[in-house]
Amino acid sequence: MLFDLPDHQTLYSALLSRDTRFDGQAFVCVSSTGVFCRLTCPARKPKSENCTFFPTIAECIDAGYRACKRCHPLQAAALADPAIGALLQALDARPDLRWSESHVERLGYDPSTVRRSFKRQFGMTFLEIARQRRLRAGFDTLAAGGKVITAQHDASFDSPSAFRAAFARLLGCAPADLRTDRLLQATWIPPPLGDMIAVSSRHHLHLLEFVDRKGLPAELARLQTGSKEGIGIGSLPPAEQAEAELADYFAARSDRFLTPLALSGSAFTRQVWEALREIPAGERRSYSDIARQIGRPAAVRAVACANGANQIALMIPCHRVIGADGSLTGYGGGLWRKQRLIEIERQLRTGRRETAA
């Protein structure tokens, strides 16, 4: 579980000394190399500022890191679930392969069993993880100023049309439309619960959504239409601030989000969003609670619609809204992710109380 880890400095000291007490209990992701390792890895030690620590292999992979070939951190996962460990290792060995169920079968695994196992562990299937990793490679190439054909090859797509189609399904636009000189720019952020797309201007964050959210292409299309120039690609200060604040949030250092947000919507919708931002981390509200809070007790359906129209995930915490009977209600990022966020914030709140005591 998240937040069971010691602080960053303790874990970094353990990494430097190859302390076996944390072996298998914590893993280090190294931004300068893109790999994650055991804390006992014999490789050259990275700088502290390039290290992020996670308690599970799943979170390292979700954040976009590949397994180290010196300390083999996937071996522990293979002991717990051999199919998951073996397939992730195969993906690391062949990230360029256009994985299909036939490849899974040729490795000796039942595709339906693998699909359920990965869905249960990561909230997405093995094939979705493989496809997302390829698209991210192409996205990073475009963000660095590379040509579309180079991005297509880096994403391991043989066909230009297939690359454009996959990109359009994800981002709602063709890769050639993402220029680096636009007022609105999109960037890719890899938090532990799944990759996110952030769109910002130089002064405000306009969108922050999980890549696998079904409504993401439509949200991006609305931003494209509302902008005179459309959306470009690159990282601007609000997106960089958002990424840093998300890192603090998932590392249990802070639940405060101070990134300036561009809240486009009716006065009523913005009022609902402001009410959502007032819900403390670790607490939950129903739609009727929000309606009463804003002085519109009969507007429960309208509150639900405004909640669903939110396109800045986590920072406008619509995941803290539940049904009147206490059940989880729909969440664009997936109910599995909503449940995980509630658990994370409950632990964060508990840790804050213990610190205060």
HUVENNOR-V383945 format. One line per field, one symbol per residue. phi: phi as a letter, one per 30 degrees, with the letter a starting at -180 (. if undefined). psi: psi as a letter, one per 40 degrees, with the letter a starting at -180 (. if undefined). A space follows every 10 residues. Layout:
BEGIN
phi->???
psi->???
END
This chain:
BEGIN
phi->.diddddedd ddddddchdd dcdicbbccc ddcicbbddc eddedddedc cbcbdbdedd dedjccdddc chdddddddd bedddddddd dddbdddddb dddddddjcd eddddddddd dcibdddddd dddddddddd ddddjddddd dddddicdce dddddddddd ciadeddddc cddcbcbcbc ddckdbccbb cdbbdcabbd eddddeeddd dddeddcdci ccbkcceddd dddddddddd cicacccced ccccldeddd dddddddddd ejcbbceddd dddcibddcd dddddddddd bbdidcdddd cbdddiddce bedjdddddd dddedddddd ddddddd
psi->iieeiiiddd ddddddefhe deheeiihhh ddeeiiiiee heihhiidee hhhieidddd ddeeiiihed egeedddddd gddddddddd dddgeehgii ddddddeeih dddddddddd deeiiddddd dddddddddd dddeeiiddd ddddefhdhd dddddddddd eeiideegie fidhiiihhg ideiiihhhi aeeihdihih dehdeddddd dddddehdea hahihidddd ddddddddde efdiehhehh ihghiidddd ddddddeehi heiiiidddd dddefgdefd ddddddddeh egiddggeee hiideeihii hdehdddddd dddddddddd dddddd.
END
